[in-house]
Amino acid sequence: MSPAARPAAGGGRWVDVGPGRVEGWLRRFDERHVVESTAVRDYGIELATKDGSIAECHVPFPPLTGDCAGTGLVLEGLLAHLAVRRRVGVLLVRLGGHAVGVFDGDRLVASKVDSRQVHGRASAGGWSQKRFARRREGQVRAAGEAAADVAIRLLGSRPLDAVVTGGERRAVTAVLADDRLAVIRPLVVERFLTVPDPKKAILDRVPDQYNAVHIRVIDPPT
C-alpha cells in the first residue's frame, strides 16, 4: 500500500515513507520527474528535478550522519542514516493514560503502560462544580506524577540516543516539566507522534512512525 499524502502548510503535500520503502519511493520519484541535484539540509536532503518539482526528505533523528554527498539517486548517506540502530525512549501521554518504552532498534526491551481515572468536566455551577474541579485537578496531577514516575524509572536509568514523545502535547509537556526528568529533556526530538489512547498495541507500533521519512513534495509552478 502506498503511503497516504496530506496537505503541507506553505504548499505541497506530505508523505510518510518507512525506511524500507524509501529507496523505491526515490527511484519512482526520479522516474517521474528526473532528479538533477541533491542538497544536504538541516532536516535531511532536498531533491531538485528537471521539471521543477522538489522533494524535501525530513529524516528521523536529524542531522544526517556520515557522508551524504550524492547526485541523482546516489544517496548512500541517507540510506546509511536510516539503517543506524538506535536506542530510543518513548513517552506517550494522554489524559489519564501513559505508555513508556525503550526500543533497541525495533525491539521493545522495556515498557510500562497504565491508565488512571480522570473525570470529565462538570457542567453544573456553584460549590459542587468547584469541588468537582478540585477533584479533577487532583486526578490530572496524580496521573501526570504516575507517568513521570515511570518515565524516570525506565528512561532516566538507561543510556539512550533519543527520546520520542507523543499523545497530547499539553499532557506530555506537563510530565516533562517534572524536575526529575531534566536528565532526559535534552534527548527529546522535535518529531511528535499523534497516537490514540496509549495502549501496549500502540506502543509496539510507534517505531513505524518515528523511523519514517517525512517527505514534502512541492509540484512545479504552473
DAZI-V749210 format. One record per residue. N is the residue number from 1. RES is the residue in three letters. SS is DSSP state (hx for helix, st for strand, lp for the rest). OMEGA is omega in whole degrees, 0 to 359 (NA if undefined). Layout:
# DAZI-V749210
n->N res->RES ss->SS omega->OMEGA
n->N res->RES ss->SS omega->OMEGA
This chain:
# DAZI-V749210
n->1 res->MET ss->lp omega->179
n->2 res->SER ss->lp omega->180
n->3 res->PRO ss->lp omega->181
n->4 res->ALA ss->lp omega->179
n->5 res->ALA ss->st omega->177
n->6 res->ARG ss->st omega->182
n->7 res->PRO ss->st omega->179
n->8 res->ALA ss->lp omega->175
n->9 res->ALA ss->lp omega->181
n->10 res->GLY ss->lp omega->178
n->11 res->GLY ss->lp omega->180
n->12 res->GLY ss->lp omega->180
n->13 res->ARG ss->st omega->180
n->14 res->TRP ss->st omega->174
n->15 res->VAL ss->st omega->176
n->16 res->ASP ss->st omega->184
n->17 res->VAL ss->st omega->179
n->18 res->GLY ss->lp omega->183
n->19 res->PRO ss->hx omega->182
n->20 res->GLY ss->hx omega->182
n->21 res->ARG ss->hx omega->187
n->22 res->VAL ss->hx omega->183
n->23 res->GLU ss->hx omega->178
n->24 res->GLY ss->hx omega->179
n->25 res->TRP ss->hx omega->181
n->26 res->LEU ss->hx omega->179
n->27 res->ARG ss->hx omega->178
n->28 res->ARG ss->hx omega->177
n->29 res->PHE ss->hx omega->179
n->30 res->ASP ss->hx omega->180
n->31 res->GLU ss->hx omega->182
n->32 res->ARG ss->hx omega->191
n->33 res->HIS ss->hx omega->182
n->34 res->VAL ss->lp omega->179
n->35 res->VAL ss->st omega->181
n->36 res->GLU ss->st omega->181
n->37 res->SER ss->st omega->175
n->38 res->THR ss->st omega->178
n->39 res->ALA ss->st omega->177
n->40 res->VAL ss->st omega->178
n->41 res->ARG ss->lp omega->179
n->42 res->ASP ss->lp omega->181
n->43 res->TYR ss->lp omega->183
n->44 res->GLY ss->st omega->183
n->45 res->ILE ss->st omega->176
n->46 res->GLU ss->st omega->178
n->47 res->LEU ss->st omega->176
n->48 res->ALA ss->st omega->188
n->49 res->THR ss->st omega->182
n->50 res->LYS ss->lp omega->183
n->51 res->ASP ss->lp omega->177
n->52 res->GLY ss->lp omega->176
n->53 res->SER ss->lp omega->179
n->54 res->ILE ss->st omega->174
n->55 res->ALA ss->st omega->176
n->56 res->GLU ss->st omega->183
n->57 res->CYS ss->st omega->181
n->58 res->HIS ss->st omega->187
n->59 res->VAL ss->lp omega->172
n->60 res->PRO ss->lp omega->176
n->61 res->PHE ss->lp omega->177
n->62 res->PRO ss->lp omega->2
n->63 res->PRO ss->lp omega->179
n->64 res->LEU ss->lp omega->178
n->65 res->THR ss->lp omega->176
n->66 res->GLY ss->lp omega->182
n->67 res->ASP ss->lp omega->184
n->68 res->CYS ss->lp omega->178
n->69 res->ALA ss->lp omega->179
n->70 res->GLY ss->lp omega->174
n->71 res->THR ss->lp omega->181
n->72 res->GLY ss->lp omega->180
n->73 res->LEU ss->lp omega->176
n->74 res->VAL ss->lp omega->187
n->75 res->LEU ss->lp omega->182
n->76 res->GLU ss->hx omega->181
n->77 res->GLY ss->hx omega->178
n->78 res->LEU ss->hx omega->181
n->79 res->LEU ss->hx omega->178
n->80 res->ALA ss->hx omega->178
n->81 res->HIS ss->hx omega->181
n->82 res->LEU ss->hx omega->183
n->83 res->ALA ss->hx omega->181
n->84 res->VAL ss->lp omega->177
n->85 res->ARG ss->lp omega->184
n->86 res->ARG ss->lp omega->174
n->87 res->ARG ss->st omega->191
n->88 res->VAL ss->st omega->172
n->89 res->GLY ss->st omega->181
n->90 res->VAL ss->st omega->177
n->91 res->LEU ss->st omega->178
n->92 res->LEU ss->st omega->182
n->93 res->VAL ss->st omega->167
n->94 res->ARG ss->st omega->186
n->95 res->LEU ss->lp omega->177
n->96 res->GLY ss->lp omega->182
n->97 res->GLY ss->st omega->177
n->98 res->HIS ss->st omega->174
n->99 res->ALA ss->st omega->181
n->100 res->VAL ss->st omega->181
n->101 res->GLY ss->st omega->174
n->102 res->VAL ss->st omega->180
n->103 res->PHE ss->st omega->170
n->104 res->ASP ss->st omega->193
n->105 res->GLY ss->lp omega->177
n->106 res->ASP ss->lp omega->184
n->107 res->ARG ss->st omega->178
n->108 res->LEU ss->st omega->185
n->109 res->VAL ss->st omega->177
n->110 res->ALA ss->st omega->181
n->111 res->SER ss->st omega->174
n->112 res->LYS ss->st omega->179
n->113 res->VAL ss->st omega->182
n->114 res->ASP ss->st omega->176
n->115 res->SER ss->st omega->179
n->116 res->ARG ss->lp omega->182
n->117 res->GLN ss->lp omega->173
n->118 res->VAL ss->lp omega->182
n->119 res->HIS ss->lp omega->175
n->120 res->GLY ss->lp omega->181
n->121 res->ARG ss->lp omega->180
n->122 res->ALA ss->lp omega->179
n->123 res->SER ss->lp omega->180
n->124 res->ALA ss->lp omega->179
n->125 res->GLY ss->lp omega->176
n->126 res->GLY ss->hx omega->184
n->127 res->TRP ss->hx omega->181
n->128 res->SER ss->hx omega->179
n->129 res->GLN ss->hx omega->180
n->130 res->LYS ss->hx omega->178
n->131 res->ARG ss->hx omega->178
n->132 res->PHE ss->hx omega->181
n->133 res->ALA ss->hx omega->179
n->134 res->ARG ss->hx omega->179
n->135 res->ARG ss->hx omega->179
n->136 res->ARG ss->hx omega->178
n->137 res->GLU ss->hx omega->178
n->138 res->GLY ss->hx omega->179
n->139 res->GLN ss->hx omega->179
n->140 res->VAL ss->hx omega->180
n->141 res->ARG ss->hx omega->180
n->142 res->ALA ss->hx omega->178
n->143 res->ALA ss->hx omega->178
n->144 res->GLY ss->hx omega->179
n->145 res->GLU ss->hx omega->178
n->146 res->ALA ss->hx omega->178
n->147 res->ALA ss->hx omega->178
n->148 res->ALA ss->hx omega->177
n->149 res->ASP ss->hx omega->181
n->150 res->VAL ss->hx omega->182
n->151 res->ALA ss->hx omega->181
n->152 res->ILE ss->hx omega->180
n->153 res->ARG ss->hx omega->184
n->154 res->LEU ss->hx omega->186
n->155 res->LEU ss->lp omega->184
n->156 res->GLY ss->lp omega->184
n->157 res->SER ss->lp omega->183
n->158 res->ARG ss->lp omega->173
n->159 res->PRO ss->lp omega->183
n->160 res->LEU ss->lp omega->174
n->161 res->ASP ss->lp omega->182
n->162 res->ALA ss->st omega->174
n->163 res->VAL ss->st omega->179
n->164 res->VAL ss->st omega->181
n->165 res->THR ss->st omega->179
n->166 res->GLY ss->st omega->182
n->167 res->GLY ss->st omega->176
n->168 res->GLU ss->lp omega->185
n->169 res->ARG ss->hx omega->182
n->170 res->ARG ss->hx omega->180
n->171 res->ALA ss->hx omega->179
n->172 res->VAL ss->hx omega->179
n->173 res->THR ss->hx omega->180
n->174 res->ALA ss->hx omega->179
n->175 res->VAL ss->hx omega->182
n->176 res->LEU ss->hx omega->178
n->177 res->ALA ss->lp omega->177
n->178 res->ASP ss->lp omega->184
n->179 res->ASP ss->hx omega->181
n->180 res->ARG ss->hx omega->182
n->181 res->LEU ss->hx omega->178
n->182 res->ALA ss->hx omega->183
n->183 res->VAL ss->hx omega->182
n->184 res->ILE ss->hx omega->183
n->185 res->ARG ss->hx omega->179
n->186 res->PRO ss->lp omega->182
n->187 res->LEU ss->lp omega->184
n->188 res->VAL ss->st omega->181
n->189 res->VAL ss->st omega->182
n->190 res->GLU ss->st omega->183
n->191 res->ARG ss->st omega->182
n->192 res->PHE ss->st omega->185
n->193 res->LEU ss->st omega->174
n->194 res->THR ss->lp omega->183
n->195 res->VAL ss->lp omega->173
n->196 res->PRO ss->lp omega->180
n->197 res->ASP ss->lp omega->187
n->198 res->PRO ss->lp omega->176
n->199 res->LYS ss->lp omega->180
n->200 res->LYS ss->hx omega->180
n->201 res->ALA ss->hx omega->177
n->202 res->ILE ss->hx omega->180
n->203 res->LEU ss->hx omega->181
n->204 res->ASP ss->hx omega->187
n->205 res->ARG ss->hx omega->187
n->206 res->VAL ss->hx omega->176
n->207 res->PRO ss->hx omega->177
n->208 res->ASP ss->hx omega->180
n->209 res->GLN ss->hx omega->187
n->210 res->TYR ss->hx omega->176
n->211 res->ASN ss->lp omega->182
n->212 res->ALA ss->lp omega->172
n->213 res->VAL ss->st omega->176
n->214 res->HIS ss->st omega->183
n->215 res->ILE ss->st omega->175
n->216 res->ARG ss->st omega->180
n->217 res->VAL ss->st omega->179
n->218 res->ILE ss->st omega->181
n->219 res->ASP ss->lp omega->180
n->220 res->PRO ss->lp omega->178
n->221 res->PRO ss->lp omega->180
n->222 res->THR ss->lp omega->NA
